[in-house]
């Protein structure tokens, strides 16, 4: 890989133009907020039906994962993400998209070597480091409290 100096970098960047960051922030805010509102409506609806708070939260999570997967399957999630950027990364919907997108891309390679092997290409490191850091934090907490 060729290293470039500061002047060459500035020349490359000057051709790109300015990013409409204010518009991007507004789109991200409203789309992320809309996803959260949808989740809250699902929770409130479930609670009004007599379902406990904990179960209503599970229903909302499952519903948002399902909708994210469905929108990814129809190609709508990527179109929305191009416009809203980080607003679509509300953790549960963005994570569902990160699992489903590679699985769809490699489904032609078969269920085992394509779908199964590539499903966690993007999300796998998040899972591994999330679990590892939670174990490490748990051990630190355990030993700070004096062990057993």
C-alpha positions in Angstrom: 0.0 0.0 0.0 1.4 3.4 -1.0 1.7 6.0 1.7 0.4 9.4 0.8 1.5 12.7 2.3 -0.7 15.5 3.7 -1.0 17.4 0.4 -2.0 14.3 -1.6 -4.6 13.5 1.0 -6.0 17.0 1.0 -6.3 16.9 -2.8 -8.2 13.6 -2.7 -10.6 14.9 0.0 -11.3 18.2 -1.8 -12.9 16.3 -4.7 -15.5 14.7 -2.3 -17.3 17.8 -1.3 -18.9 18.6 2.0 -21.1 16.1 3.8 -24.6 17.4 4.7 -24.0 16.5 8.3 -26.9 18.5 9.7 -29.4 16.7 7.5 -27.7 13.4 8.4 -28.1 14.1 12.1 -31.7 15.0 11.7 -32.5 11.8 9.7 -30.6 9.7 12.2 -32.4 11.3 15.2 -35.9 10.9 13.8 -35.4 7.4 12.4 -33.8 6.1 15.6 -36.5 7.8 17.6 -39.2 6.2 15.4 -37.7 2.8 15.9 -37.7 3.4 19.7 -41.3 4.7 19.6 -42.4 1.5 17.7 -40.8 -0.6 20.4 -42.5 1.4 23.1 -45.9 1.2 21.4 -45.5 -2.6 21.3 -44.6 -2.7 25.0 -47.6 -0.5 25.9 -49.9 -2.5 23.8 -48.8 -5.7 25.4 -49.1 -4.3 28.9 -52.6 -3.1 28.1 -53.4 -6.7 27.2 -52.4 -7.8 30.7 -48.9 -9.0 29.9 -46.2 -8.3 32.5 -43.6 -5.6 31.9 -40.8 -8.3 31.5 -42.8 -10.3 28.9 -43.9 -7.1 27.1 -40.2 -6.2 26.7 -39.5 -9.6 25.3 -42.3 -9.3 22.8 -41.1 -5.8 21.7 -37.5 -7.2 21.3 -38.7 -10.2 19.2 -41.0 -7.9 17.2 -38.2 -5.5 16.4 -35.9 -8.3 15.4 -38.5 -9.8 13.2 -39.3 -6.5 11.5 -35.6 -5.7 11.0 -35.1 -9.1 9.4 -38.2 -8.7 7.3 -37.1 -5.3 6.1 -33.6 -6.6 5.4 -35.0 -9.5 3.4 -37.0 -7.1 1.2 -34.0 -4.7 0.8 -35.8 -1.9 2.7 -33.5 -1.8 5.7 -30.5 -0.9 3.5 -32.4 1.8 1.7 -33.4 3.3 5.1 -29.9 3.0 6.5 -28.4 4.9 3.5 -30.7 7.8 4.4 -30.8 7.6 8.2 -27.3 6.3 8.8 -26.7 5.6 12.5 -30.3 6.1 13.3 -30.9 2.5 12.1 -28.3 1.2 14.5 -30.6 1.2 17.5 -28.9 -1.8 19.0 -31.4 -4.6 18.4 -32.4 -3.6 14.8 -28.9 -2.9 13.7 -27.7 -6.2 15.2 -30.4 -8.2 13.5 -29.5 -6.5 10.2 -25.8 -7.4 10.8 -26.7 -11.1 11.2 -29.2 -11.4 8.3 -27.4 -9.4 5.6 -24.4 -11.7 5.3 -26.6 -14.8 5.5 -28.6 -13.5 2.6 -25.5 -12.6 0.6 -24.0 -16.1 0.9 -27.2 -18.2 0.8 -26.3 -19.3 -2.8 -23.3 -21.2 -1.3 -25.7 -23.5 0.6 -27.1 -23.8 4.0 -24.0 -25.0 5.8 -21.1 -23.3 4.1 -23.0 -20.3 3.0 -25.8 -19.3 5.3 -24.6 -21.1 8.5 -20.9 -20.2 8.1 -21.3 -16.6 7.0 -24.2 -15.5 9.2 -22.1 -14.2 12.0 -19.2 -12.7 9.9 -20.1 -9.2 11.0 -21.9 -9.9 14.3 -19.6 -12.7 15.5 -16.9 -10.5 16.9 -19.5 -8.4 18.7 -20.8 -11.6 20.3 -17.4 -12.9 21.2 -16.0 -9.7 22.7 -19.3 -9.0 24.4 -19.4 -12.3 26.1 -15.6 -12.2 26.9 -15.9 -8.7 28.4 -18.9 -9.6 30.5 -17.1 -12.6 31.9 -14.0 -10.5 32.7 -16.2 -7.8 34.4 -18.0 -10.6 36.3 -14.7 -12.0 37.6 -13.4 -8.6 38.6 -16.7 -7.9 40.5 -16.6 -11.4 42.1 -13.0 -10.9 43.4 -13.6 -7.3 44.5 -16.5 -8.5 46.6 -14.3 -11.1 48.3 -15.0 -14.2 46.3 -17.2 -16.9 47.8 
